[in-house]
Amino acid sequence: MKAAKRYGLVALVALIWLVLDQLAKAAVTAGIPPGRGFPVIDGCFNIVHVLNRGAAFGFLNNEDTSWQFWLFLGAAVVVGGVIVHIVRTTPPSRMLFFGLGSILGGAAGNLVDRVRFRAVTDFLDVYWGAWHWPAFNVADIAICLGVVAAGFVLLRQSPEEGKH
């Protein structure tokens, strides 16, 4: 697979996830005030509007620390560089490139929020009784699916396959 096709596939997948994520977040932002929500399936699923200034699952979610923005910006740049390296150096695999594109698209979706609002919009609230999984968004789904897909391919690859 030629380099242009490799990067094109990753970029297309990333763009699709980025657009889906931003459209969903725009709908939530336009229709639900922060801190509010509504039930979709009583007892297990709500749509909410949560602003997360921290990392995954609200880690480091604190309004008065601005250094987090720079940390997450730097992390996104590093992730992008690692993805470019993997695409360039691994044997062609649609599943791997789908996974890497998903990770890139999800990271880009959350980065757009951080740049625009200094916080990520989360809106999917899954729970059972009093137990709530931390709110998440489409970008988070993309990242998780991407890690599973890419990890599956990379873990199954023999060391000799990775050498070019």
GIRA-V834832 format. One record per backbone hydrogen bond with DSSP energy under -0.5 kcal/mol. CO is the residue of the C=O (numbers start at 1). NH is the residue of the N-H. E is the energy in kcal/mol with one decimal. If there is no record, write none. Layout:
CO	NH	E
CO	NH	E
//
This chain:
2	6	-2.2
3	7	-2.8
4	8	-2.3
5	9	-2.4
6	10	-2.1
7	11	-2.8
8	12	-2.6
9	13	-2.4
10	14	-2.5
11	15	-2.6
12	16	-2.3
13	17	-2.2
14	18	-2.6
15	19	-2.6
16	20	-2.5
17	21	-2.8
18	22	-2.6
19	23	-2.6
20	24	-2.2
21	25	-2.5
22	26	-2.2
23	27	-2.0
24	28	-2.1
25	29	-2.8
26	30	-2.3
27	31	-1.7
28	32	-2.4
33	36	-1.9
36	49	-2.0
38	47	-2.6
41	44	-2.3
41	45	-2.3
43	129	-0.7
44	127	-2.1
45	40	-2.8
45	41	-2.2
46	48	-0.5
46	125	-2.4
47	38	-2.6
48	50	-0.5
49	35	-3.6
50	52	-0.6
50	122	-2.9
51	53	-0.6
52	120	-3.1
55	58	-1.6
56	59	-1.6
58	61	-2.2
59	55	-4.4
60	62	-1.5
62	65	-1.0
64	66	-0.5
66	69	-0.9
66	70	-0.8
67	71	-2.1
68	72	-2.8
69	73	-2.3
70	74	-2.5
71	75	-2.3
72	76	-2.1
73	77	-1.9
74	78	-2.3
75	79	-2.7
76	80	-2.3
77	81	-2.2
78	82	-2.6
79	83	-2.5
80	84	-2.3
81	85	-2.2
82	86	-2.6
83	87	-2.8
84	88	-2.1
85	89	-1.9
86	90	-1.7
93	97	-2.7
94	98	-2.7
95	99	-2.5
96	100	-2.8
97	101	-2.3
98	102	-2.4
99	103	-2.3
100	104	-2.6
101	105	-2.9
102	106	-2.5
103	107	-2.6
104	108	-2.5
105	109	-2.4
106	110	-2.2
107	111	-2.2
108	112	-2.6
109	113	-1.4
110	114	-2.1
111	115	-2.6
112	116	-2.6
113	117	-3.5
113	118	-0.7
113	119	-0.9
114	118	-1.2
120	52	-3.1
120	122	-0.7
122	50	-2.7
123	48	-2.3
123	125	-0.7
124	126	-0.6
124	136	-1.7
125	46	-2.6
126	133	-2.9
128	131	-2.2
130	132	-0.6
131	128	-2.8
136	123	-2.4
136	124	-2.9
137	141	-1.7
138	142	-2.5
139	143	-2.5
140	144	-2.4
141	145	-2.8
142	146	-2.7
143	147	-2.5
144	148	-2.1
145	149	-2.7
146	150	-2.9
147	151	-2.5
148	152	-2.4
149	153	-1.9
150	154	-3.0
151	155	-2.7
152	156	-1.3
153	157	-1.0
158	161	-0.8
158	162	-1.1
160	163	-1.0
//
